[in-house]
Amino acid sequence: MKERREQREHRRFPVNGTAKDLTGRQTGQCALTVTDFSREGIGISIPHDYNLIGSNELELQVKVLREMPPVRISGTLKWIKVLEGDEDFAMIGGVECKEIDPIQRWRHMINHNEGLPY
């Protein structure tokens, strides 16, 4: 059996981070969870009480590394997958980043995870 190779352009880094919705669409107490990040986007877990009605444009305050302050991300929810039987999360999804502020902090996080000087 052939080994399946990653088809993505940028390497993903697994994390256990959080994302605060700045659009006001989140109605409950559970936060979005950041599951991975790359140079181009983030993977998220979406709780049951999150309102996805309307635009797929997101404004998030994202914290992925404990030792660093959060960054603000404007992006587009590109895909979602409904989870069956998960008590905490209704869906997982991928967000393509359009704007990251401050970009220097994001680059620092990427370099930190790639083992490059920062």
All heavy atoms as an XYZ file, in Angstrom:
953
protein
N       0.837     -1.183      0.000
C       0.000      0.000      0.000
C       0.883      1.246      0.000
O       1.814      1.351      0.779
C      -0.902     -0.034      1.236
C      -1.856      1.079      1.314
S      -2.942      0.808      2.737
C      -4.192      1.928      2.328
N       0.583      2.198     -0.860
C       1.368      3.420     -0.958
C       1.114      4.337      0.217
O      -0.011      4.432      0.706
C       1.017      4.188     -2.228
C       1.674      3.683     -3.451
C       1.399      4.648     -4.576
C       2.250      4.302     -5.762
N       2.044      5.222     -6.849
N       2.172      5.008      0.650
C       2.022      5.999      1.721
C       1.362      7.236      1.146
O       1.733      7.716      0.082
C       3.398      6.362      2.285
C       3.334      7.317      3.433
C       4.712      7.639      3.978
O       5.573      6.761      3.958
O       4.905      8.788      4.379
N       0.359      7.738      1.857
C      -0.367      8.924      1.396
C       0.445     10.162      1.741
O       0.840     10.356      2.882
C      -1.727      8.995      2.063
C      -2.566     10.091      1.522
C      -3.953      9.995      2.043
N      -4.671     11.162      1.587
C      -5.736     11.625      2.168
N      -6.212     11.020      3.215
N      -6.344     12.679      1.710
N       0.699     10.992      0.756
C       1.486     12.209      0.959
C       0.565     13.401      1.121
O      -0.495     13.476      0.521
C       2.413     12.437     -0.228
C       3.501     11.389     -0.300
C       4.428     11.657     -1.412
N       4.745     13.081     -1.469
C       5.740     13.597     -2.144
N       6.507     12.827     -2.832
N       5.956     14.888     -2.162
N       1.024     14.325      1.934
C       0.287     15.564      2.171
C       0.236     16.369      0.880
O       1.254     16.584      0.230
C       0.991     16.371      3.263
C       0.325     17.656      3.610
C      -1.015     17.443      4.291
O      -1.106     16.647      5.221
O      -1.976     18.091      3.852
N      -0.954     16.813      0.478
C      -1.137     17.555     -0.756
C      -1.127     19.068     -0.541
O      -1.193     19.823     -1.494
C      -2.467     17.152     -1.404
C      -2.504     15.704     -1.812
C      -1.536     15.400     -2.936
O      -1.420     16.151     -3.894
N      -0.801     14.315     -2.813
N      -1.069     19.504      0.709
C      -1.145     20.923      0.998
C       0.173     21.623      0.693
O       1.236     21.054      0.834
C      -1.506     21.136      2.461
C      -2.863     20.581      2.784
C      -3.124     20.672      4.247
N      -4.487     20.246      4.529
C      -4.923     19.977      5.719
N      -4.139     20.088      6.757
N      -6.158     19.587      5.904
N       0.052     22.880      0.314
C       1.228     23.667     -0.046
C       2.074     24.029      1.174
O       3.289     24.058      1.095
C       0.760     24.945     -0.749
C       1.885     25.804     -1.243
C       1.374     27.035     -1.973
O       0.195     27.078     -2.361
O       2.176     27.957     -2.138
N       1.424     24.301      2.307
C       2.131     24.722      3.509
C       1.939     23.714      4.633
O       0.843     23.186      4.813
C       1.647     26.102      3.969
C       1.891     27.163      2.955
N       3.135     27.677      2.708
C       1.054     27.795      2.101
C       3.059     28.592      1.769
N       1.793     28.675      1.370
N       3.003     23.480      5.358
C       2.974     22.553      6.485
C       2.039     23.043      7.582
O       1.996     24.222      7.877
C       4.406     22.443      7.026
C       4.656     21.223      7.809
C       6.138     21.072      8.002
N       6.345     20.867      9.429
C       7.439     21.118     10.071
N       8.470     21.618      9.431
N       7.538     20.888     11.342
N       1.284     22.125      8.196
C       0.392     22.440      9.312
C       1.094     22.109     10.614
O       1.809     21.116     10.701
C      -0.887     21.603      9.268
C      -1.992     21.901      8.281
C      -1.822     23.031      7.423
N      -2.991     23.301      6.587
C      -2.889     23.709      5.361
N      -1.723     23.845      4.804
N      -3.956     24.011      4.664
N       0.852     22.932     11.641
C       1.405     22.702     12.956
C       0.254     22.477     13.925
O      -0.600     23.348     14.094
C       2.234     23.905     13.414
C       3.364     24.219     12.477
C       3.264     25.282     11.598
C       4.504     23.435     12.451
C       4.292     25.577     10.721
C       5.537     23.714     11.574
C       5.436     24.793     10.708
N       0.191     21.303     14.564
C      -0.899     21.051     15.507
C      -0.761     21.916     16.748
O       0.355     22.128     17.242
C      -0.747     19.567     15.840
C       0.660     19.227     15.508
C       1.110     20.182     14.446
N      -1.862     22.442     17.231
C      -1.886     23.267     18.441
C      -3.179     22.993     19.201
O      -4.096     22.378     18.674
C      -1.785     24.785     18.143
C      -0.451     25.165     17.563
C      -2.918     25.261     17.267
N      -3.226     23.485     20.407
C      -4.452     23.457     21.196
C      -4.699     24.896     21.626
O      -4.416     25.269     22.751
C      -4.321     22.526     22.394
C      -5.627     22.380     23.140
O      -6.689     22.716     22.622
N      -5.546     21.912     24.356
N      -5.177     25.704     20.693
C      -5.380     27.128     20.940
C      -6.851     27.487     20.985
O      -7.731     26.633     20.868
N      -7.099     28.774     21.147
C      -8.474     29.268     21.182
C      -8.632     30.430     20.209
O      -7.661     31.092     19.855
C      -8.870     29.757     22.593
O      -7.974     30.787     22.986
C      -8.849     28.621     23.599
N      -9.866     30.658     19.809
C     -10.178     31.788     18.934
C     -11.445     32.449     19.450
O     -12.470     31.793     19.625
C     -10.374     31.321     17.496
N     -11.353     33.727     19.713
C     -12.512     34.511     20.145
C     -13.120     35.167     18.912
O     -12.442     35.845     18.144
C     -12.075     35.570     21.151
C     -13.200     36.452     21.628
C     -12.697     37.493     22.595
C     -13.829     38.409     23.019
N     -13.330     39.501     23.848
N     -14.410     34.961     18.723
C     -15.135     35.533     17.588
C     -15.376     37.017     17.849
O     -15.993     37.378     18.840
C     -16.446     34.783     17.425
C     -17.295     35.281     16.277
O     -16.863     36.209     15.561
O     -18.385     34.752     16.090
N     -14.900     37.870     16.955
C     -15.085     39.310     17.099
C     -16.284     39.830     16.307
O     -16.557     41.014     16.325
C     -13.815     40.055     16.669
C     -12.541     39.677     17.433
C     -11.335     40.401     16.858
C     -12.696     39.959     18.911
N     -17.020     38.916     15.622
C     -18.174     39.336     14.823
C     -19.468     39.333     15.622
O     -20.473     39.837     15.153
C     -18.376     38.406     13.605
O     -18.697     37.093     14.072
C     -17.146     38.372     12.714
N     -19.471     38.715     16.804
C     -20.671     38.662     17.623
C     -21.613     37.530     17.283
O     -22.723     37.462     17.783
N     -21.187     36.598     16.420
C     -22.067     35.496     16.033
C     -22.064     34.351     17.039
O     -22.938     33.510     17.000
C     -21.675     34.955     14.665
C     -21.997     35.937     13.565
C     -21.924     35.296     12.227
N     -20.567     34.863     11.946
C     -20.206     34.263     10.833
N     -21.089     34.019      9.909
N     -18.962     33.907     10.632
N     -21.082     34.320     17.924
C     -21.057     33.235     18.902
C     -22.060     33.532     20.001
O     -22.012     34.580     20.633
C     -19.664     33.056     19.484
C     -19.596     31.845     20.379
C     -18.185     31.381     20.602
O     -17.279     31.799     19.914
N     -18.012     30.507     21.565
N     -22.960     32.605     20.235
C     -24.044     32.843     21.176
C     -23.848     32.146     22.510
O     -24.488     32.481     23.474
C     -25.387     32.382     20.570
O     -25.264     31.003     20.198
C     -25.734     33.211     19.354
N     -22.971     31.162     22.584
C     -22.793     30.402     23.824
C     -21.476     30.689     24.508
O     -20.777     31.639     24.189
N     -21.146     29.822     25.455
C     -19.953     30.009     26.266
C     -18.713     29.316     25.710
O     -17.600     29.656     26.085
C     -20.222     29.489     27.685
C     -21.326     30.245     28.399
C     -21.020     31.727     28.519
O     -19.917     32.101     28.904
N     -21.967     32.563     28.151
N     -18.875     28.345     24.841
C     -17.730     27.602     24.311
C     -16.991     28.434     23.265
O     -17.611     29.070     22.422
C     -18.176     26.292     23.676
S     -18.842     25.124     24.843
N     -15.679     28.400     23.320
C     -14.858     29.126     22.339
C     -14.591     28.230     21.138
O     -14.676     27.007     21.224
C     -13.535     29.540     22.973
N     -14.284     28.858     20.026
C     -13.748     28.106     18.903
C     -12.388     27.578     19.343
O     -11.643     28.263     20.050
C     -13.567     29.009     17.688
C     -14.825     29.595     17.060
C     -14.445     30.660     16.056
C     -15.648     28.522     16.410
N     -12.043     26.373     18.930
C     -10.747     25.806     19.258
C      -9.903     25.781     17.998
O     -10.373     25.350     16.939
C     -10.905     24.377     19.813
O     -11.680     24.442     21.006
C      -9.568     23.755     20.132
N      -8.661     26.252     18.114
C      -7.726     26.214     16.996
C      -6.965     24.897     17.085
O      -6.316     24.615     18.089
C      -6.752     27.412     17.032
C      -5.791     27.355     15.852
C      -7.522     28.720     17.029
N      -7.073     24.073     16.044
C      -6.463     22.742     16.058
C      -5.124     22.685     15.338
O      -4.294     21.838     15.634
C      -7.407     21.712     15.429
O      -7.736     22.131     14.102
C      -8.680     21.584     16.253
N      -4.927     23.587     14.370
C      -3.634     23.677     13.686
C      -3.530     25.026     12.997
O      -4.517     25.747     12.855
C      -3.420     22.529     12.694
C      -4.457     22.463     11.580
O      -4.797     23.526     11.014
O      -4.913     21.368     11.266
N      -2.302     25.376     12.602
C      -2.107     26.616     11.854
C      -0.979     26.431     10.862
O      -0.148     25.534     10.997
C      -1.850     27.809     12.785
C      -0.519     27.815     13.475
C       0.530     28.593     12.991
C      -0.303     27.071     14.621
C       1.751     28.610     13.633
C       0.911     27.084     15.270
C       1.942     27.852     14.777
N      -0.982     27.267      9.834
C       0.050     27.236      8.795
C       0.317     28.672      8.354
O      -0.233     29.615      8.907
C      -0.427     26.407      7.598
O      -1.383     27.128      6.847
N       1.120     28.798      7.321
C       1.398     30.135      6.779
C       0.164     30.774      6.158
O       0.089     31.978      6.015
C       2.503     30.058      5.731
C       3.843     29.685      6.307
C       4.929     29.739      5.248
N       6.193     29.329      5.802
C       7.017     30.123      6.476
N       6.684     31.372      6.672
N       8.145     29.682      6.950
N      -0.824     29.967      5.784
C      -1.987     30.466      5.044
C      -3.303     30.425      5.804
O      -4.271     31.042      5.388
C      -2.156     29.666      3.750
C      -0.984     29.781      2.807
C      -0.838     31.155      2.196
O      -1.859     31.780      1.875
O       0.299     31.603      2.046
N      -3.382     29.655      6.899
C      -4.678     29.540      7.551
C      -4.627     28.780      8.856
O      -3.563     28.424      9.351
N      -5.834     28.518      9.384
C      -5.971     27.781     10.635
C      -7.078     26.739     10.507
O      -8.004     26.905      9.716
C      -6.275     28.710     11.837
C      -7.589     29.476     11.636
C      -5.123     29.651     12.120
C      -8.033     30.288     12.846
N      -6.945     25.666     11.264
C      -8.008     24.677     11.404
C      -8.736     24.967     12.706
O      -8.104     25.304     13.711
N     -10.055     24.862     12.686
C     -10.834     25.162     13.881
C     -11.862     24.065     14.157
O     -12.291     23.368     13.248
C     -11.574     26.519     13.771
C     -12.488     26.558     12.548
C     -10.583     27.674     13.765
C     -13.373     27.796     12.463
N     -12.209     23.938     15.446
C     -13.349     23.131     15.863
C     -14.435     24.106     16.282
O     -14.175     25.059     17.024
C     -12.974     22.225     17.028
O     -12.037     21.257     16.619
N     -15.656     23.868     15.807
C     -16.761     24.808     15.988
C     -17.772     24.208     16.965
O     -18.314     23.134     16.706
C     -17.428     25.098     14.627
C     -16.376     25.624     13.643
C     -18.580     26.073     14.784
C     -16.804     25.617     12.189
N     -18.041     24.898     18.092
C     -18.974     24.350     19.084
C     -20.427     24.372     18.583
O     -20.759     25.071     17.627
C     -18.796     25.272     20.290
C     -18.237     26.532     19.757
C     -17.466     26.182     18.519
N     -21.266     23.606     19.268
C     -22.684     23.506     18.897
C     -23.406     24.853     18.963
O     -24.343     25.087     18.225
C     -23.403     22.503     19.814
C     -22.979     21.094     19.585
N     -23.429     20.343     18.535
C     -22.118     20.306     20.275
C     -22.874     19.142     18.574
N     -22.077     19.091     19.624
N     -22.967     25.741     19.867
C     -23.700     26.997     20.055
C     -23.165     28.149     19.198
O     -23.461     29.293     19.449
C     -23.719     27.400     21.530
C     -22.328     27.554     22.109
O     -21.333     27.414     21.367
O     -22.233     27.804     23.314
N     -22.413     27.844     18.165
C     -21.889     28.872     17.274
C     -22.842     29.071     16.112
O     -23.294     28.101     15.496
C     -20.507     28.461     16.754
C     -19.793     29.555     16.011
C     -19.092     30.533     16.682
C     -19.832     29.598     14.633
C     -18.435     31.536     15.999
C     -19.177     30.600     13.935
C     -18.480     31.561     14.625
O     -17.832     32.552     13.945
N     -23.166     30.300     15.789
C     -24.133     30.621     14.745
C     -23.408     30.835     13.412
O     -22.737     31.836     13.234
C     -24.905     31.875     15.159
C     -25.970     32.242     14.164
O     -26.141     31.579     13.151
N     -26.682     33.305     14.445
N     -23.562     29.918     12.485
C     -22.918     30.042     11.176
C     -23.838     30.620     10.107
O     -23.500     30.619      8.939
C     -22.423     28.682     10.701
C     -21.076     28.249     11.236
C     -20.728     26.859     10.740
C     -19.991     29.220     10.841
N     -24.987     31.111     10.488
C     -25.918     31.691      9.517
C     -25.349     33.012      9.011
O     -24.869     33.836      9.785
C     -27.301     31.906     10.161
C     -27.887     30.558     10.570
C     -28.235     32.641      9.212
C     -29.135     30.666     11.403
N     -25.378     33.203      7.727
C     -24.889     34.449      7.152
C     -23.542     34.272      6.479
O     -23.270     33.253      5.873
N     -22.697     35.248      6.635
C     -21.421     35.318      5.946
C     -20.438     34.257      6.433
O     -20.468     33.842      7.580
C     -20.812     36.701      6.158
O     -19.525     36.759      5.601
N     -19.554     33.839      5.547
C     -18.476     32.934      5.936
C     -17.187     33.713      6.222
O     -16.125     33.133      6.358
C     -18.248     31.860      4.875
C     -17.847     32.435      3.532
O     -18.025     33.623      3.267
N     -17.324     31.588      2.672
N     -17.301     35.032      6.301
C     -16.164     35.886      6.660
C     -16.060     35.951      8.186
O     -17.056     36.187      8.870
C     -16.329     37.290      6.083
C     -16.403     37.319      4.566
C     -15.181     36.714      3.910
O     -14.043     37.064      4.293
O     -15.355     35.867      3.007
N     -14.861     35.732      8.704
C     -14.647     35.685     10.148
C     -13.638     36.737     10.596
O     -12.715     37.071      9.854
C     -14.127     34.302     10.561
C     -15.014     33.107     10.238
C     -14.282     31.816     10.579
C     -16.312     33.191     10.997
N     -13.837     37.248     11.792
C     -12.884     38.115     12.483
C     -12.593     37.416     13.808
O     -13.492     37.266     14.639
C     -13.482     39.494     12.755
C     -13.684     40.340     11.536
C     -12.392     40.958     11.028
O     -11.464     41.176     11.836
O     -12.321     41.215      9.818
N     -11.366     36.970     13.985
C     -11.028     36.178     15.160
C      -9.832     36.757     15.895
O      -8.906     37.275     15.272
C     -10.696     34.741     14.752
C     -11.757     33.967     13.985
C     -11.182     32.649     13.487
C     -12.971     33.733     14.854
N      -9.850     36.630     17.211
C      -8.676     36.899     18.029
C      -8.144     35.519     18.411
O      -8.811     34.763     19.112
C      -9.042     37.695     19.270
C      -7.849     38.035     20.118
C      -8.247     38.892     21.302
O      -9.326     39.480     21.333
N      -7.391     38.964     22.284
N      -6.956     35.178     17.908
C      -6.434     33.821     17.994
C      -5.230     33.763     18.927
O      -4.307     34.568     18.820
C      -6.034     33.316     16.589
C      -5.377     31.957     16.644
C      -7.243     33.304     15.675
N      -5.263     32.782     19.823
C      -4.127     32.538     20.719
C      -3.731     31.079     20.557
O      -4.501     30.184     20.879
C      -4.496     32.833     22.159
C      -3.329     32.660     23.106
C      -3.506     33.508     24.343
C      -2.370     33.343     25.311
N      -1.204     34.103     24.972
N      -2.524     30.846     20.007
C      -2.068     29.472     19.790
C      -0.834     29.111     20.602
O      -0.616     27.941     20.874
C      -1.838     29.156     18.293
C      -3.136     29.207     17.531
C      -0.817     30.058     17.678
N      -0.026     30.088     20.965
C       1.143     29.814     21.797
C       0.966     30.527     23.134
O       0.731     31.731     23.169
C       2.435     30.283     21.121
C       2.835     29.559     19.836
C       4.103     30.173     19.271
C       3.023     28.071     20.081
N       1.085     29.775     24.200
C       0.847     30.310     25.542
C       1.724     31.518     25.853
O       1.289     32.464     26.491
C       1.102     29.194     26.555
C       0.617     29.446     27.923
C       0.823     28.252     28.786
N       1.665     27.262     28.096
C       1.962     26.079     28.539
N       1.516     25.688     29.676
N       2.708     25.249     27.857
N       2.971     31.499     25.389
C       3.917     32.561     25.731
C       3.794     33.817     24.859
O       4.531     34.772     25.050
C       5.354     32.036     25.676
C       5.808     31.563     24.313
C       5.477     30.104     24.016
O       4.759     29.452     24.786
O       5.941     29.631     22.969
N       2.844     33.827     23.922
C       2.695     34.977     23.032
C       1.292     35.572     23.129
O       0.321     34.831     23.257
C       2.960     34.569     21.588
C       4.384     34.172     21.333
S       4.648     33.832     19.596
C       4.466     35.455     18.939
N       1.188     36.895     23.025
C      -0.146     37.522     22.987
C      -0.904     37.073     21.737
O      -0.311     36.625     20.757
C       0.167     39.020     22.921
C       1.576     39.166     23.349
C       2.263     37.877     23.008
N      -2.222     37.212     21.741
C      -3.020     36.786     20.575
C      -2.789     37.664     19.352
O      -2.280     38.776     19.451
C      -4.462     36.903     21.068
C      -4.428     37.740     22.280
C      -3.049     37.714     22.830
N      -3.186     37.129     18.198
C      -3.184     37.877     16.938
C      -4.625     37.970     16.449
O      -5.465     37.163     16.814
C      -2.298     37.216     15.861
C      -0.853     37.210     16.268
C      -2.770     35.819     15.530
N      -4.887     38.999     15.639
C      -6.210     39.171     15.046
C      -6.154     38.661     13.613
O      -5.251     39.017     12.851
C      -6.625     40.636     15.057
C      -8.071     40.841     14.617
C      -8.449     42.299     14.543
N      -7.622     43.055     13.622
C      -7.753     43.030     12.291
N      -8.672     42.290     11.720
N      -6.964     43.759     11.525
N      -7.110     37.822     13.260
C      -7.166     37.240     11.918
C      -8.508     37.571     11.271
O      -9.558     37.365     11.863
C      -6.995     35.708     11.962
C      -5.583     35.362     12.413
C      -7.311     35.075     10.615
C      -5.329     33.883     12.543
N      -8.438     38.108     10.061
C      -9.609     38.242      9.195
C      -9.464     37.160      8.147
O      -8.407     37.039      7.519
C      -9.633     39.602      8.513
O      -9.726     40.624      9.455
N     -10.510     36.343      7.980
C     -10.390     35.267      7.018
C     -11.725     34.750      6.540
O     -12.789     35.227      6.940
N     -11.635     33.759      5.667
C     -12.805     33.138      5.065
C     -12.871     31.676      5.485
O     -11.888     30.951      5.351
C     -12.722     33.214      3.529
O     -12.579     34.578      3.150
C     -13.962     32.634      2.882
N     -14.027     31.269      5.993
C     -14.251     29.863      6.292
C     -14.410     29.142      4.959
O     -15.390     29.329      4.245
C     -15.505     29.703      7.160
C     -15.827     28.301      7.640
C     -14.723     27.757      8.535
C     -17.160     28.285      8.372
N     -13.412     28.347      4.578
C     -13.371     27.722      3.257
C     -14.086     26.379      3.203
O     -14.579     25.976      2.151
C     -11.927     27.536      2.799
C     -11.154     28.838      2.637
C     -11.784     29.741      1.631
C     -11.310     29.437      0.245
N     -11.747     30.420     -0.738
N     -14.106     25.656      4.313
C     -14.780     24.359      4.323
C     -15.205     24.023      5.753
O     -14.634     24.529      6.715
C     -13.887     23.250      3.769
C     -12.643     23.010      4.573
C     -11.429     23.614      4.401
C     -12.494     22.124      5.689
N     -10.534     23.160      5.344
C     -11.161     22.238      6.141
C     -13.344     21.247      6.344
C     -10.683     21.508      7.220
C     -12.865     20.514      7.431
C     -11.537     20.647      7.844
N     -16.242     23.183      5.859
C     -16.668     22.653      7.150
C     -17.043     21.187      6.979
O     -17.401     20.750      5.876
C     -17.854     23.422      7.773
C     -19.067     23.419      6.850
C     -17.468     24.806      8.187
C     -20.332     23.960      7.496
N     -16.927     20.454      8.053
C     -17.348     19.058      8.084
C     -18.146     18.868      9.361
O     -17.675     19.208     10.450
C     -16.139     18.125      8.072
C     -16.500     16.667      8.187
C     -15.258     15.805      8.249
C     -15.658     14.349      8.494
N     -14.471     13.504      8.667
N     -19.356     18.354      9.234
C     -20.217     18.108     10.388
C     -19.703     16.875     11.129
O     -19.383     15.850     10.509
C     -21.683     17.904      9.943
C     -22.561     17.517     11.121
C     -22.205     19.159      9.261
N     -19.607     16.984     12.455
C     -19.170     15.871     13.302
C     -20.393     15.179     13.877
O     -21.310     15.832     14.367
C     -18.282     16.386     14.436
C     -17.011     17.118     14.016
C     -16.300     17.659     15.243
C     -16.094     16.198     13.225
N     -20.413     13.887     13.841
C     -21.514     13.101     14.386
C     -21.125     12.571     15.763
O     -20.063     11.977     15.923
C     -21.853     11.928     13.469
C     -22.325     12.335     12.086
C     -23.677     13.015     12.098
O     -24.496     12.731     12.987
O     -23.901     13.859     11.206
N     -21.975     12.816     16.761
C     -21.771     12.234     18.077
C     -20.741     12.911     18.964
O     -20.411     12.397     20.027
N     -20.208     14.038     18.567
C     -19.245     14.760     19.407
C     -20.020     15.641     20.377
O     -20.847     16.443     19.969
C     -18.316     15.601     18.535
C     -17.129     16.155     19.297
O     -17.355     16.881     20.286
O     -15.987     15.873     18.917
N     -19.746     15.510     21.666
C     -20.489     16.268     22.684
C     -20.121     17.747     22.711
O     -20.950     18.582     23.072
C     -20.251     15.660     24.065
C     -20.862     14.293     24.231
C     -20.628     13.723     25.610
O     -20.269     14.486     26.527
O     -20.812     12.505     25.766
N     -18.887     18.079     22.358
C     -18.420     19.456     22.478
C     -18.507     20.255     21.183
O     -18.770     21.453     21.209
C     -16.973     19.485     22.972
C     -16.832     18.890     24.360
O     -17.720     19.154     25.204
O     -15.867     18.166     24.591
N     -18.251     19.613     20.064
C     -18.154     20.346     18.804
C     -19.103     19.786     17.750
O     -19.256     18.590     17.601
C     -16.718     20.330     18.281
C     -15.767     21.011     19.212
C     -14.951     20.280     20.059
C     -15.720     22.396     19.276
C     -14.093     20.913     20.937
C     -14.865     23.033     20.158
C     -14.050     22.289     20.988
N     -19.701     20.709     16.992
C     -20.631     20.336     15.931
C     -19.916     20.118     14.611
O     -20.331     19.298     13.797
C     -21.689     21.425     15.759
N     -18.815     20.881     14.383
C     -18.135     20.860     13.092
C     -16.654     21.142     13.261
O     -16.228     21.692     14.281
C     -18.711     21.941     12.173
C     -20.146     21.742     11.800
S     -20.829     23.202     10.966
C     -21.433     24.116     12.366
N     -15.899     20.794     12.237
C     -14.521     21.264     12.097
C     -14.479     22.042     10.790
O     -15.325     21.856      9.917
C     -13.490     20.115     12.109
C     -13.787     19.088     11.015
C     -13.427     19.466     13.482
C     -12.712     18.018     10.872
N     -13.506     22.929     10.670
C     -13.426     23.728      9.452
C     -12.046     24.291      9.219
O     -11.156     24.182     10.068
N     -11.874     24.890      8.069
C     -10.618     25.516      7.691
C     -10.837     26.972      7.334
O     -11.752     27.293      6.577
N     -10.000     27.842      7.901
C     -10.092     29.278      7.660
C      -8.869     29.727      6.874
O      -7.726     29.498      7.297
C     -10.171     30.064      8.992
C     -10.210     31.566      8.727
C     -11.377     29.620      9.807
N      -9.099     30.343      5.720
C      -8.027     30.938      4.938
C      -7.830     32.364      5.428
O      -8.770     33.164      5.409
C      -8.390     30.934      3.461
C      -7.327     31.551      2.584
C      -7.741     31.563      1.131
O      -8.904     31.927      0.837
O      -6.904     31.201      0.300
N      -6.618     32.668      5.872
C      -6.329     33.999      6.409
C      -6.183     35.018      5.283
O      -5.470     34.783      4.315
C      -5.047     33.974      7.236
S      -5.156     32.902      8.673
N      -6.874     36.148      5.428
C      -6.738     37.264      4.490
C      -5.832     38.338      5.080
O      -5.064     38.966      4.367
C      -8.105     37.880      4.191
C      -9.028     37.003      3.411
C     -10.302     37.769      3.167
C     -11.295     36.984      2.373
N     -12.532     37.731      2.195
N      -5.989     38.568      6.386
C      -5.205     39.593      7.070
C      -4.864     39.080      8.470
O      -5.712     38.507      9.152
C      -6.009     40.879      7.182
C      -5.246     42.020      7.804
C      -6.089     43.284      7.897
O      -7.037     43.445      7.114
O      -5.794     44.080      8.787
N      -3.607     39.270      8.869
C      -3.140     38.861     10.192
C      -2.448     40.053     10.821
O      -1.568     40.655     10.206
C      -2.165     37.678     10.099
C      -2.829     36.490      9.400
C      -1.657     37.277     11.485
C      -1.879     35.375      9.023
N      -2.850     40.391     12.045
C      -2.288     41.566     12.715
C      -1.918     41.212     14.153
O      -2.789     40.783     14.908
C      -3.319     42.696     12.691
C      -2.784     43.971     13.306
O      -1.591     44.267     13.094
O      -3.553     44.648     14.003
N      -0.691     41.356     14.564
C       0.475     41.771     13.776
C       1.098     40.581     13.044
O       1.267     39.514     13.616
C       1.432     42.332     14.815
C       1.112     41.589     16.068
C      -0.356     41.250     15.986
N       1.442     40.780     11.789
C       1.999     39.723     10.949
C       3.347     39.241     11.493
O       3.689     38.070     11.374
C       2.100     40.176      9.471
C       2.456     38.997      8.555
C       3.091     41.319      9.319
C       1.417     37.925      8.489
N       4.103     40.119     12.143
C       5.408     39.722     12.679
C       5.251     38.627     13.737
O       6.045     37.698     13.811
C       6.152     40.919     13.299
C       6.523     41.990     12.316
C       5.378     42.973     12.057
O       4.270     42.827     12.578
N       5.636     43.958     11.216
N       4.213     38.724     14.561
C       3.983     37.714     15.596
C       3.609     36.379     14.952
O       4.034     35.327     15.400
C       2.880     38.171     16.546
C       2.803     37.336     17.799
C       1.816     37.884     18.799
N       2.161     39.232     19.190
C       1.276     40.196     19.435
N      -0.016     39.968     19.320
N       1.658     41.385     19.797
N       2.828     36.398     13.883
C       2.458     35.174     13.168
C       3.698     34.518     12.563
O       3.877     33.306     12.666
C       1.432     35.513     12.090
C       0.774     34.324     11.473
C       1.035     33.792     10.254
C      -0.269     33.527     12.040
N       0.215     32.715     10.020
C      -0.587     32.528     11.110
C      -0.958     33.569     13.246
C      -1.567     31.586     11.338
C      -1.941     32.623     13.470
C      -2.234     31.645     12.531
N       4.555     35.332     11.951
C       5.797     34.794     11.379
C       6.675     34.185     12.466
O       7.309     33.157     12.262
C       6.549     35.893     10.639
C       5.885     36.280      9.343
C       6.691     37.321      8.589
N       5.980     37.730      7.403
C       5.797     38.988      7.044
N       6.297     39.967      7.765
N       5.139     39.283      5.955
N       6.712     34.825     13.633
C       7.468     34.302     14.767
C       6.945     32.913     15.152
O       7.721     31.996     15.412
C       7.365     35.273     15.947
C       7.955     34.766     17.206
N       9.280     34.900     17.496
C       7.387     34.101     18.245
C       9.517     34.351     18.672
N       8.377     33.863     19.152
N       5.615     32.739     15.183
C       5.028     31.448     15.538
C       5.390     30.379     14.511
O       5.721     29.249     14.876
C       3.508     31.563     15.664
C       3.082     32.412     16.830
S       1.300     32.521     17.140
C       0.537     32.471     15.561
N       5.355     30.728     13.230
C       5.720     29.779     12.169
C       7.183     29.387     12.316
O       7.530     28.203     12.317
C       5.462     30.380     10.769
C       3.972     30.669     10.557
C       6.023     29.487      9.675
C       3.075     29.479     10.493
N       8.058     30.374     12.443
C       9.487     30.089     12.571
C       9.784     29.265     13.813
O      10.616     28.359     13.789
C      10.295     31.384     12.583
C      10.307     32.065     11.235
O      10.004     31.450     10.211
N      10.636     33.332     11.210
N       9.110     29.563     14.908
C       9.273     28.804     16.147
C       8.957     27.327     15.908
O       9.694     26.447     16.336
C       8.359     29.387     17.232
C       8.271     28.579     18.470
N       9.238     28.606     19.434
C       7.336     27.691     18.890
C       8.896     27.776     20.415
N       7.739     27.226     20.103
N       7.885     27.045     15.191
C       7.479     25.665     14.942
C       8.292     24.976     13.866
O       8.347     23.764     13.827
C       5.984     25.609     14.592
C       5.142     25.685     15.830
O       4.985     24.704     16.531
N       4.645     26.868     16.129
N       8.930     25.736     12.989
C       9.786     25.142     11.959
C      11.220     25.012     12.439
O      12.070     24.506     11.711
C       9.723     25.971     10.675
C       8.394     25.836      9.958
C       8.345     26.577      8.639
O       9.177     27.475      8.402
O       7.458     26.247      7.836
N      11.509     25.478     13.664
C      12.856     25.384     14.197
C      13.815     26.385     13.579
O      15.031     26.204     13.624
N      13.271     27.468     13.016
C      14.102     28.508     12.406
C      14.367     29.603     13.419
O      13.598     29.782     14.370
C      13.381     29.092     11.188
C      13.066     28.113     10.065
C      12.198     28.782      9.013
C      14.341     27.582      9.444
N      15.417     30.382     13.218
C      15.663     31.516     14.135
C      14.538     32.542     14.021
O      13.982     32.749     12.947
C      16.981     32.108     13.662
C      17.285     31.478     12.364
C      16.417     30.276     12.191
N      14.229     33.181     15.123
C      13.174     34.196     15.126
C      13.529     35.380     15.938
O      14.370     35.539     16.669
C      11.834     33.638     15.572
C      11.836     32.779     16.789
C      11.661     33.342     18.044
C      12.005     31.408     16.699
C      11.650     32.543     19.176
C      11.994     30.617     17.808
C      11.825     31.188     19.047
O      11.794     30.399     20.159
